[in-house]
Amino acid sequence: MTANMLKAVKIRERLHEDLVKPANGIIYHLKTMYRYTVEMFRTCQFCHQFQSVLQKSLIDQSTQCSLEHKRQLNWCREVRKLVPLKTNGDGNCLLHAVSLSMWGVQDADLVLRKILFSALKEVDTRNFKLRWQLETVKSQEMCMIFGICVCSPLLY
């Protein structure tokens, strides 16, 4: 097994132990595993040719260019630059991206998707709907105030 496969297996096993399913209808959450995040390593230490290979294989450059052009990504020079990572386009890209961001591997076993499905099925979803509506209103207000949309409708 490769290192990524071993890591994915360990994450999958630990995820079930870390998941909290309150009986009172409150939203499912992770006890500790939400604290992790992956930061991409610096590629400047490698030769230019290898940097190019890494960027082509890891970064979704067309999405990055599009989002930067619309000033929806990396518009603020005071914060660290973000890059969109490539994920499998199998309908689970949001959860693959969450898994990549938190643990550095895609959710190939669809563990997060199964947990999300279970949470949406078993938990009172009115809170989700209310939060979505409030965030939509805030987003529209920001668009009206600043004259530009700061978020993409595709991200909802």
Buried (B, 14 or more C-beta within 10 A) or exposed (E): EEEEEEBBEEBBEBBEEBBEEEEEEEBBEBEEBEEEEEEEEEBEEEEEEEBEEBEEEBBBEEBBEBBBEEEBBBEEEEEEEEBBBBBEEEEBBBBBBBBBEBBBBBBBBBBBBBBBEEBEEEBEEEEEEEEEEEEEEEBEEBEEEEEEBBBEEEEE
